[in-house]
Amino acid sequence: MSRRRLDGEKTKQHIAEKATELFSQKGYLATSIEDICQATGVSKGSLYYHFKSKEYLFLYLLEKQYTEWSGLWQEKEKQHATSVEKLYVLAAFLLEDFLSHPLRRAGEEFAGSQLADPAIMEQVLAMLSSSYTLYIPIFEEGIARGEFADGDPRELAMILEGYITGLINVGLNMGEENLFDLMKRGIDILLHGIAAK
């Protein structure tokens, strides 16, 4: 990589790092391009060289966070032997990520913004709606090993995604410890059902 490209990449990552801090502190709507330029010490021209708009910068940050999260999950998944264990660990991992995600509030604002570029919003929604594909291997492996009943791994992964997302949304006001307990109970029910034996 040439020196110029290396410097350009460093500048891009510096902008991304400072923008993440600002979005985390102030939210998406209250963070302006001027705020980002001031925090990074780069000119508007330099910022727009790397990112076409605030929306494209935010999309880049979401994609970067998603890629990092995917990598962390794949490493964590390797540490557990059974698919059942992986489901419990995944639920806790998703909840921890949700509670500590630096762009959570800004992401909610962005998703609700009427000003968001439809093309950007489409990319964000596509990224979010594809996250369930990371869970497909858990179900494939669990079915192959006889841990789970036969079924469509893709469909099961979609159900899990909806289930976990729903539990997080309805349990947010419970407090963290209770929310983790609810998540564990949710996986218990997913695995064993609620029908009387």
N, C-alpha and C positions, 0 to 999 in steps of 0.2 A: 504494500500500500504506500502510495507516495506521501510525502510530508504534508502536502496541501490537503489531501483527502483525509489524512489522519487528524490534522487540525480541525477540519470541517466536522468530522465525526465527534471529536471532543467537544466542539461547540454545541453540536446537536444534543449530545448527552447532557451537557451542562444546562441547556435550556430545558430539557425534559425533567431533570432533577429539580430545578428551581420551580418550574411550572407545577410539578406534583405537589411541592410544599405549599405553594400559593392556593391551588385548587383545594387542597386538604384543609387549609386554614380559613379561607374566605368563601369557598364554594365556587361553582362554575360561573354563575351569572355575575358575581361581584368581582371576579378576577378579570382585569382588562389586559389587552396587549401591552399597554403602557406599563402596567404593574410588572408584567413578565420581563419587559425590556429593562426596567429599572432594577429588578432583582438579579438579572443575569449580567447586566452591563453590556448587552449587545444592542445594536441599532435595530430599528424596525425592519430595515432592508435585510439585515442579516437573519433576523427571525423569520421573515417571509421567504428568504432563500431556502430555509430548511423546512418550513411549514406554511402551506398556502393560507391558512387562517387559524384562528383559535380553535375552531371545530376540528380541523385536521390535526392540530397539535394534541387535542384531547383524545381523538381516535388513536393516534400513535401511542399515547400513554396507556390507554386501555388495552391495546394490542400487546404492548410490552409487558404490562402487568399479567395479562392472560398467559403469555408465553412463559413467563417466570413461574406463575402458579402451576401450569401444566408440568413443567420440568420438576418442580418440587414434589408434586403429587406422584409422578412416575417414580421418583427416587423413594418416596415414603412407601409406596405400594410394594416395592421389592422387599421391604423389611418384614412383610407379613406372609405367612405360609398359606393360609386358607382364604377362600373368597368371603366367607362369613366374617372373618376378622377384618378383611379389607373394607367391607360395608360399614362396619362400626367406625373404623379409622377414617374412612372417607367422610362420613357424616360429621364427625368432630372437626376434621380438617376444613371442610367447607364452612362450618360455623365459625371457626377461628378466623378464617380468611375474611368472612363477611364482617365480623365484628371489628377487625383491625385494619381493614382495607383503607388505605389513605384517600382513595377517590370515591368512597361509598356515597357520601353526601353529594359531592359534585356530580357523580354519575346519575343520582336520582334527579337532581335539578336538570341535568342535560337531557335525560330521557323525557322529562315533562315539559321541556322548552318548546314553545311553538315556533321559535326562531331557528331551530336546528335544520340544517341542510338535509333534505330528504335522502339524498344519496349517502351522506355520512350516517344518518340514522339507520338506514338499511344495512350498512356494513356493521354497525354496532349490534343491531338486533341479530344479524346473521352469526356474529361471533358468539353472542350470549346464547343463542338458541342451539348452537352446535356443541356447547360444553358437555352435554350429556354423552357425546361419543367417547369421551375419556373413560366412561364407566362400562362400556360394552365389553371390554376384555374381562372384567370381573365376572360378569354373568356368563360369558362363554366358558371361562375356566371353571366356574362353579357348576355349570351344567355338565361339562365334560367329566368332572370329578365325582359327580353324583351328589354334590352338596345342595344343589337346587333342582327342583322339578324341571322337566323339559319345558322350554318356552323360547320365545323370540328375544335374544339378548338385546337387540336394538330397542324393542318395545319396553322391555324391563328397565333399560337405562333411562328411557324417557319418563317412565312412571317414577323411578327413583328421583330424577331431577325435579319433577313437579312436586313430589312428596316432600323432599327436603326444603325446597324453596317455600312451599306452603307452610311448613312447620316453623321456619325462620320468621316468616311474615306474621303469623298469628301469635308467635311466642315472644316477640321482641320486648314486650313490656314486662316480662316475667323475671328479668334479672338473668345474668349470664349462667350462674350455676344451675338454676331451674331449667333454662333453655337447653343446656347440655344434657340434663336428665331427660327432658322431653325428646330430644333428638335420639338418645339411646333407646328410649321406650318406643319411639317411632320405628327404629330398625328392628326391634324385637317383634313388633306387630307385623311389619313387612315380611319378616322371615317366618313367623309362626301363625299369623292370622288372629282373628278374635272369635272365631266360631268355637262353641263349646265342644269339648272333646268327648 
